[in-house]
Each structure stands twice: as structure tokens, then as C-alpha cells.
């Protein structure tokens, strides 16, 4: 008999893979998707309201944050592939892990490319790690749970 846990999964143990490399991030946000409704009413319909049906899906941009390390230029190199209407696209895999490093929930991101980079702020009296963020656009998100 399989045991069923009654607790939700913790969200602090995850990994991101892009282009065969695993990169440690402190935060990943924007794993959202939605579907626009299409409203339609036939002119001869006896009902005086519109029917709604599913339309195109939309995916939010994903923001990933991580610490800045010396001689690590992965973000900058990817961002610098943007030239007029071309860019290097990558498929990403974001995995929520259990204590044995086994993926429990996996988000597969299709054809991602960078749209915004934000470097850290600098403060002479600060006591935090330097964090940079990368916002990416993509063409699809699929979720596998279990």
C-alpha cells in the first residue's frame, strides 16, 4: 500500500537546466499560463448571449534570479546573441526536487530567449549577496507532476 503524504511540497529545492548545464538560482517566478476566451454569437441564435470557447494560450515571461560569480558570463553571453530579429533559443527544464534529488514536478519551457537582464544594485553599507536576474520569453510551458 502506497503512503500518501498530507503535506504540500516545499518549494525551496529546485534546479534549472538549460543547454545541458545546471545553474543554481535563488528564485524562479512567472510559471504562469492562461487561455483567452473567444466570444461568439450566431446572428440567428434564439439566445441573447454570446457563447464562450477557448482561444489562444498565453504564457508569462519567466524571471530567474541568481548570485553573481566571478568569471561567470552565461547570462551575458546568451543575452548578447540578440541581433535584429535573431536570437539563440533554448529549451529549459525547471524541476522541483524531493530530498533524494528526484524531480517531482517538472516545467518544460520551449524556445526561451532573454528579453531583460538586471544587474545587482550596489550599496556600500549592504550585507547581501550580489544578485542578477534574467527575464525570458518563451513559446510554451508544459507541466508534469509525478
Beta strands, then each sheet from edge to edge (+ up, - down):
strand 1: 14-18
strand 2: 21-23
strand 3: 27-29
strand 4: 33-40
strand 5: 51-59
strand 6: 62-67
strand 7: 90-97
strand 8: 103-118
strand 9: 131-137
strand 10: 141-145
sheet 1: 2+ 1- 7+ 8- 9+ 6- 3+
sheet 2: 2+ 1- 7+ 8- 10+
sheet 3: 4+ 5-
end
